[in-house]
Amino acid sequence: MDEGIAIAEVARLTGLTAHTLRYYERAGLMLSPPPRGVNGHRSYTQRDLAWVILLSRLRATGMSIAGMRRYAELAGSGVPTVRERLELLLAHREQVAARVEQLREDLTLIDRKIETYRKNIEENHV
């Protein structure tokens, strides 16, 4: 029988700490608390793992815990909330895309500065 995935393994697979995983559960971000094995330890399912990966990507891209909680609440409510979930993700995507564009501009500025220093070193034999 499938024993599920231990919290340490979920942490390893997602790059999150066990502390963060327990926090996500306490903060109401999980669709449902992971079941407990006979030893009382959390036993994550593949579905839980996929959900945690999604949460980690949302957080890494700047979604607030409140936004993630709202998304989790909507997802837990099933099909009637699909449109609202789509709108939430579209708004988040717009914010992420704006940040990516700003980072591209920042990188261009840094590249120009690097090129200036390289030319200066070459011209002045520094």
N, C-alpha and C positions, 0 to 999 in steps of 0.2 A: 504494500500500500504506500502511496505517495505521502511522505512525511511533511511535505511543504519545504519552504526555504527559510532557514534561520536568519535572524536579524543581522548577524555578522556577514552572512553571504549577501544579503540585500545591500548592506552597506558597501561591501566590496564591489558589487556589480554596478552600483549607482554613483559611487564616490561620495556618498553622504555618510555621516557618522551615525552610529546607533542612537546617540543622543538626539540627533536631528530627526531620525525616524520616529522615535518615541514622542518628540515634540509635535511632529506632524499629526500624529494620532491624537494627542491631547488638544491640539488646536482645531480639531474638527476637519482636517484636510483629507482624511481617508474616507472612502466611500462607506466602509464599515471597518471596525477594528479587526485587525488580522486575528484569525482564530488562534487559540492556544493549544499547544501539544499536550500530551499527558504529563509532561514535566512542567507545564505552566508557562513555557516560553512561547513567544510569538512564533507563529508558523505561517509565513507569507505564502500566498498562492501566486501563480504566474500572472493572474489578473492584478493582484496587489502590486507585484513588481512592475508591471507595465504602467500602472497608475502612479507609482512613486517616480518612475522615470519621467513621466509627463510633468508631475509636480516639480521635479528638479529642473526641468527645462523652463518651465514657466517662471520659477524663482530666479534662475540664472539669467533670464532675459528681462528681469526687473519687475515682474508682477508682484504686487504686495501680498502679504499673507491674507489680508482681508479680501483681495481679489481672488486669490486661490481658494479661500474658504467659500466665497460666493459660487465659484465655478464648481466646487465639490458639491455644494448644496443642490445646485441645478442638475448636475450629473446624477446625483442620487435620486432625483425626482423623475428621471426617465424621459421618455420620448416627448411628453408635452413641453419640455424646456429646451428642445433642440435649437429652436430659433434664437432664444435668448443666449444660449451657450455660443452659438455661431457669432452673434453680435459682440459678445464679450471678447471672443478670440480675435475677431476682426479689428476691434479697437486696440487690443494689445498688439497685434501684428503691426498696425500703423505706428504705434509708439516705438516698437523695436526697429522698424524700417527707418524711422527718423533718426534713431540713435546710431544705426549702422551707417547712414549717410554722413552724420556728424563725425563718426570715427574715420570714415574715408577721407573727409576733409582734413581732419587732424593728422592722419597719416601722411597725406600729401605735404602738409606743412613741415612735418618732421623730416620727410625725405628731402625736401628742399634745403633744410638746414644742414642735414648730413652732407649733401652734395656741396654746399658752400664750404663746410669745414674741410672736406676732401680736397677741393680746389685750392683752398688756402694752404693746406699742408703741402700739396704738390708744387704750388707756385713759390712758396717760401722755404721749401726744403726742410720743413719742421719735422 
